[in-house]
Amino acid sequence: MDIGTFHGIWTIVLFVSFIGIVIWAFSKRRKARFEEAANLVFADEQEAPEKEQGVTKK
């Protein structure tokens, strides 16, 4: 087994890993979880206008 064969096998392993990650990331089962995680940035956005106007919650 020479270095060219090793590089070829390593390339195939990395390519298969890449395809696996892409399939995992774009699978329909994960879509809801990823959308929820993407919207976490805006989770506290509803509270901000009330604080700016000086309105207190009771």
MINUSE-425762 format. One record per atom (N, C-alpha, C, CB): atom name; x negated, y, z negated. Coordinates in nm, 4 decimals. Each point is the difference from the previous one (the first is absolute). Glycine has a CB too. Layout:
BEGIN
+----+----------+----------+----------+
:  a :       px :       py :       pz :
+----+----------+----------+----------+
: CA :        X :        Y :        Z :
...
+----+----------+----------+----------+
//
This chain:
BEGIN
+----+----------+----------+----------+
:  a :       px :       py :       pz :
+----+----------+----------+----------+
:  N :  -0.0850 :  -0.1166 :   0.0000 :
: CA :   0.0850 :   0.1166 :   0.0000 :
:  C :  -0.0900 :   0.1235 :   0.0000 :
: CB :   0.1869 :  -0.1240 :  -0.1223 :
:  N :  -0.1820 :   0.1963 :   0.2314 :
: CA :  -0.0828 :   0.1203 :   0.0096 :
:  C :   0.0794 :   0.1233 :  -0.0427 :
: CB :  -0.1325 :  -0.1054 :   0.1863 :
:  N :   0.0679 :   0.2195 :  -0.1858 :
: CA :   0.0608 :   0.1238 :  -0.0491 :
:  C :   0.1167 :   0.0444 :   0.0869 :
: CB :  -0.2207 :   0.0661 :  -0.0934 :
:  N :   0.2165 :  -0.0955 :   0.2236 :
: CA :   0.1098 :   0.0360 :   0.0903 :
:  C :   0.1279 :  -0.0738 :  -0.0355 :
: CB :  -0.1660 :   0.0442 :   0.1800 :
:  N :   0.1537 :  -0.1722 :  -0.2140 :
: CA :   0.1166 :  -0.0788 :  -0.0407 :
:  C :   0.0564 :   0.0532 :  -0.1306 :
: CB :  -0.0933 :  -0.2020 :   0.1161 :
:  N :   0.0065 :   0.2347 :  -0.2091 :
: CA :   0.0439 :   0.0558 :  -0.1280 :
:  C :   0.0739 :   0.1325 :   0.0206 :
: CB :  -0.1944 :  -0.1121 :  -0.1143 :
:  N :   0.1418 :   0.1981 :   0.1990 :
: CA :   0.0666 :   0.1276 :   0.0283 :
:  C :   0.1356 :  -0.0217 :   0.0664 :
: CB :  -0.2240 :   0.1093 :   0.0229 :
:  N :   0.2324 :  -0.2065 :   0.0654 :
: CA :   0.1271 :  -0.0305 :   0.0654 :
:  C :   0.1041 :  -0.0488 :  -0.0988 :
: CB :  -0.1244 :  -0.0550 :   0.2070 :
:  N :   0.0846 :  -0.0347 :  -0.2962 :
: CA :   0.0929 :  -0.0504 :  -0.1021 :
:  C :   0.0411 :   0.1121 :  -0.0940 :
: CB :  -0.1048 :  -0.2279 :   0.0142 :
:  N :   0.0107 :   0.3101 :  -0.0551 :
: CA :   0.0307 :   0.1112 :  -0.0905 :
:  C :   0.0958 :   0.0993 :   0.0660 :
: CB :  -0.2253 :  -0.0275 :  -0.1086 :
:  N :   0.2076 :   0.0526 :   0.2372 :
: CA :   0.0900 :   0.0886 :   0.0729 :
:  C :   0.1419 :  -0.0561 :   0.0028 :
: CB :  -0.1928 :   0.0780 :   0.1398 :
:  N :   0.2064 :  -0.2061 :  -0.1161 :
: CA :   0.1320 :  -0.0635 :   0.0017 :
:  C :   0.0647 :   0.0066 :  -0.1383 :
: CB :  -0.0758 :  -0.1532 :   0.1850 :
:  N :  -0.0006 :   0.1283 :  -0.2904 :
: CA :   0.0530 :   0.0064 :  -0.1362 :
:  C :   0.0508 :   0.1414 :  -0.0307 :
: CB :  -0.1591 :  -0.1834 :  -0.0717 :
:  N :   0.0825 :   0.2849 :   0.1056 :
: CA :   0.0416 :   0.1378 :  -0.0245 :
:  C :   0.1221 :   0.0377 :   0.0831 :
: CB :  -0.2366 :   0.0577 :  -0.0530 :
:  N :   0.2425 :  -0.1030 :   0.1765 :
: CA :   0.1143 :   0.0301 :   0.0856 :
:  C :   0.1269 :  -0.0650 :  -0.0541 :
: CB :  -0.1536 :   0.0180 :   0.1976 :
:  N :   0.1455 :  -0.1423 :  -0.2403 :
: CA :   0.1162 :  -0.0686 :  -0.0569 :
:  C :   0.0432 :   0.0689 :  -0.1289 :
: CB :  -0.0750 :  -0.2179 :   0.1023 :
:  N :  -0.0193 :   0.2618 :  -0.1844 :
: CA :   0.0332 :   0.0738 :  -0.1226 :
:  C :   0.0704 :   0.1310 :   0.0326 :
: CB :  -0.1972 :  -0.1033 :  -0.1150 :
:  N :   0.1499 :   0.1740 :   0.2148 :
: CA :   0.0612 :   0.1255 :   0.0414 :
:  C :   0.1439 :  -0.0225 :   0.0468 :
: CB :  -0.2266 :   0.0880 :   0.0645 :
:  N :   0.2480 :  -0.1886 :   0.0182 :
: CA :   0.1342 :  -0.0314 :   0.0491 :
:  C :   0.0905 :  -0.0366 :  -0.1172 :
: CB :  -0.0952 :  -0.0790 :   0.2205 :
:  N :   0.0452 :   0.0046 :  -0.3176 :
: CA :   0.0784 :  -0.0358 :  -0.1174 :
:  C :   0.0419 :   0.1215 :  -0.0802 :
: CB :  -0.1199 :  -0.2156 :  -0.0075 :
:  N :   0.0306 :   0.3105 :  -0.0110 :
: CA :   0.0318 :   0.1225 :  -0.0743 :
:  C :   0.1032 :   0.0833 :   0.0750 :
: CB :  -0.2305 :  -0.0002 :  -0.0996 :
:  N :   0.2177 :   0.0089 :   0.2307 :
: CA :   0.0965 :   0.0764 :   0.0797 :
:  C :   0.1384 :  -0.0634 :  -0.0089 :
: CB :  -0.1839 :   0.0717 :   0.1563 :
:  N :   0.1918 :  -0.2026 :  -0.1466 :
: CA :   0.1286 :  -0.0690 :  -0.0106 :
:  C :   0.0589 :   0.0213 :  -0.1389 :
: CB :  -0.0748 :  -0.1725 :   0.1683 :
:  N :  -0.0067 :   0.1650 :  -0.2721 :
: CA :   0.0471 :   0.0211 :  -0.1369 :
:  C :   0.0522 :   0.1430 :  -0.0182 :
: CB :  -0.1655 :  -0.1717 :  -0.0825 :
:  N :   0.0923 :   0.2687 :   0.1343 :
: CA :   0.0366 :   0.1403 :  -0.0202 :
:  C :   0.1272 :   0.0382 :   0.0741 :
: CB :  -0.2403 :   0.0516 :  -0.0299 :
:  N :   0.2652 :  -0.1103 :   0.1448 :
: CA :   0.1152 :   0.0372 :   0.0803 :
:  C :   0.1142 :  -0.1009 :  -0.0072 :
: CB :  -0.1561 :   0.1183 :   0.1492 :
:  N :   0.1509 :  -0.2105 :  -0.2454 :
: CA :   0.1080 :  -0.0971 :  -0.0115 :
:  C :   0.1258 :   0.0665 :  -0.0549 :
: CB :  -0.1680 :  -0.1840 :  -0.0349 :
:  N :   0.2822 :   0.1344 :   0.0738 :
: CA :   0.1275 :   0.0586 :  -0.0418 :
:  C :   0.0253 :  -0.0212 :  -0.1482 :
: CB :   0.0892 :  -0.0381 :   0.2289 :
:  N :  -0.1439 :  -0.0658 :  -0.2876 :
: CA :   0.0193 :  -0.0248 :  -0.1430 :
:  C :  -0.0653 :   0.1080 :  -0.0854 :
: CB :   0.0092 :  -0.2445 :   0.0476 :
:  N :  -0.1148 :   0.3055 :  -0.0007 :
: CA :  -0.0736 :   0.0999 :  -0.0769 :
:  C :   0.0467 :   0.1432 :   0.0269 :
: CB :  -0.1934 :  -0.1544 :   0.0035 :
:  N :   0.2778 :   0.1734 :   0.0962 :
: CA :   0.0384 :   0.1344 :   0.0426 :
:  C :   0.0618 :   0.0811 :  -0.1135 :
: CB :   0.0357 :  -0.0895 :   0.2294 :
:  N :   0.0583 :   0.0328 :  -0.3023 :
: CA :   0.0663 :   0.0745 :  -0.1081 :
:  C :  -0.0996 :   0.0394 :  -0.1088 :
: CB :   0.2136 :  -0.1232 :   0.0477 :
:  N :  -0.3035 :   0.0338 :  -0.0810 :
: CA :  -0.0994 :   0.0306 :  -0.1042 :
:  C :  -0.0942 :   0.1127 :   0.0431 :
: CB :   0.0126 :  -0.2384 :  -0.0770 :
:  N :  -0.0563 :   0.2340 :   0.2021 :
: CA :  -0.0905 :   0.1040 :   0.0488 :
:  C :   0.0709 :   0.1343 :   0.0131 :
: CB :  -0.1304 :  -0.1749 :   0.1215 :
:  N :   0.2574 :   0.1749 :  -0.0814 :
: CA :   0.0742 :   0.1256 :   0.0076 :
:  C :   0.0191 :   0.0602 :  -0.1389 :
: CB :   0.1171 :  -0.0823 :   0.2062 :
:  N :  -0.0907 :  -0.0021 :  -0.3040 :
: CA :   0.0139 :   0.0477 :  -0.1375 :
:  C :  -0.1311 :   0.0613 :  -0.0492 :
: CB :   0.1745 :  -0.1764 :  -0.0437 :
:  N :  -0.2847 :   0.1097 :   0.0722 :
: CA :  -0.1302 :   0.0508 :  -0.0417 :
:  C :  -0.0339 :   0.1315 :   0.0713 :
: CB :  -0.0747 :  -0.2360 :  -0.0438 :
:  N :   0.1142 :   0.2483 :   0.1695 :
: CA :  -0.0278 :   0.1225 :   0.0745 :
:  C :   0.0785 :   0.1179 :  -0.0557 :
: CB :  -0.0459 :  -0.1370 :   0.2032 :
:  N :   0.1640 :   0.1120 :  -0.2594 :
: CA :   0.0831 :   0.1078 :  -0.0521 :
:  C :  -0.0271 :   0.0316 :  -0.1462 :
: CB :   0.1712 :  -0.0666 :   0.1633 :
:  N :  -0.2624 :  -0.0010 :  -0.2279 :
: CA :  -0.0330 :   0.0292 :  -0.1389 :
:  C :  -0.0552 :   0.1413 :  -0.0182 :
: CB :  -0.0450 :  -0.2422 :  -0.0331 :
:  N :  -0.0167 :   0.2950 :   0.1352 :
: CA :  -0.0555 :   0.1347 :  -0.0069 :
:  C :   0.1109 :   0.1017 :  -0.0256 :
: CB :  -0.1863 :  -0.0674 :   0.1556 :
:  N :   0.3048 :   0.0414 :  -0.1040 :
: CA :   0.1104 :   0.0940 :  -0.0094 :
:  C :   0.0944 :  -0.0317 :  -0.1161 :
: CB :  -0.0174 :   0.0328 :   0.2457 :
:  N :  -0.0180 :  -0.1233 :  -0.3332 :
: CA :   0.0891 :  -0.0458 :  -0.1064 :
:  C :   0.0353 :   0.1119 :  -0.0985 :
: CB :  -0.0994 :  -0.2276 :   0.0237 :
:  N :   0.0073 :   0.3161 :  -0.0554 :
: CA :   0.0279 :   0.1058 :  -0.0963 :
:  C :   0.0400 :   0.1311 :   0.0664 :
: CB :  -0.1604 :  -0.1086 :  -0.1536 :
:  N :   0.1817 :   0.1082 :   0.2822 :
: CA :   0.0314 :   0.1211 :   0.0735 :
:  C :   0.1353 :   0.0586 :  -0.0404 :
: CB :  -0.1370 :  -0.0867 :   0.1887 :
:  N :   0.2320 :   0.0068 :  -0.2312 :
: CA :   0.1322 :   0.0490 :  -0.0369 :
:  C :  -0.0038 :   0.0809 :  -0.1299 :
: CB :   0.1007 :  -0.1976 :   0.1157 :
:  N :  -0.1925 :   0.1700 :  -0.2044 :
: CA :  -0.0092 :   0.0708 :  -0.1269 :
:  C :  -0.0668 :   0.1367 :   0.0148 :
: CB :  -0.0095 :  -0.2207 :  -0.1149 :
:  N :  -0.0723 :   0.2410 :   0.2123 :
: CA :  -0.0762 :   0.1226 :   0.0147 :
:  C :   0.0870 :   0.1249 :   0.0172 :
: CB :  -0.1790 :  -0.1378 :   0.0995 :
:  N :   0.2818 :   0.1408 :  -0.0154 :
: CA :   0.0787 :   0.1236 :   0.0149 :
:  C :   0.0681 :   0.0429 :  -0.1299 :
: CB :   0.0370 :  -0.0613 :   0.2380 :
:  N :   0.0069 :  -0.0315 :  -0.3202 :
: CA :   0.0644 :   0.0356 :  -0.1262 :
:  C :  -0.0979 :   0.0682 :  -0.0945 :
: CB :   0.1569 :  -0.1923 :   0.0279 :
:  N :  -0.2780 :   0.1472 :  -0.0317 :
: CA :  -0.0996 :   0.0607 :  -0.0879 :
:  C :  -0.0362 :   0.1407 :   0.0467 :
: CB :  -0.0894 :  -0.2280 :  -0.0530 :
:  N :   0.0858 :   0.2483 :   0.1840 :
: CA :  -0.0356 :   0.1318 :   0.0522 :
:  C :   0.1081 :   0.1038 :  -0.0271 :
: CB :  -0.1343 :  -0.1123 :   0.1759 :
:  N :   0.2602 :   0.0725 :  -0.1793 :
: CA :   0.1095 :   0.0918 :  -0.0221 :
:  C :   0.0261 :   0.0259 :  -0.1483 :
: CB :   0.0980 :  -0.0791 :   0.2133 :
:  N :  -0.1634 :   0.0085 :  -0.2993 :
: CA :   0.0187 :   0.0198 :  -0.1420 :
:  C :   0.1227 :  -0.0709 :  -0.0551 :
: CB :  -0.1133 :   0.2160 :   0.0260 :
:  N :   0.1694 :  -0.3089 :   0.0465 :
: CA :   0.1169 :  -0.0745 :  -0.0446 :
:  C :  -0.0471 :  -0.1152 :  -0.0878 :
: CB :   0.1307 :   0.0631 :   0.2088 :
:  N :  -0.0698 :  -0.0778 :  -0.3239 :
: CA :  -0.0358 :  -0.1104 :  -0.0888 :
:  C :   0.1067 :  -0.1067 :   0.0054 :
: CB :  -0.1260 :   0.1557 :  -0.1496 :
:  N :   0.0835 :  -0.2799 :   0.1388 :
: CA :   0.0945 :  -0.1112 :  -0.0013 :
:  C :   0.0542 :  -0.0201 :  -0.1403 :
: CB :  -0.1205 :  -0.1090 :   0.1914 :
:  N :   0.2467 :   0.0750 :  -0.2027 :
: CA :   0.0619 :  -0.0243 :  -0.1294 :
:  C :   0.0284 :  -0.1457 :  -0.0184 :
: CB :   0.0988 :   0.2255 :   0.0034 :
+----+----------+----------+----------+
//
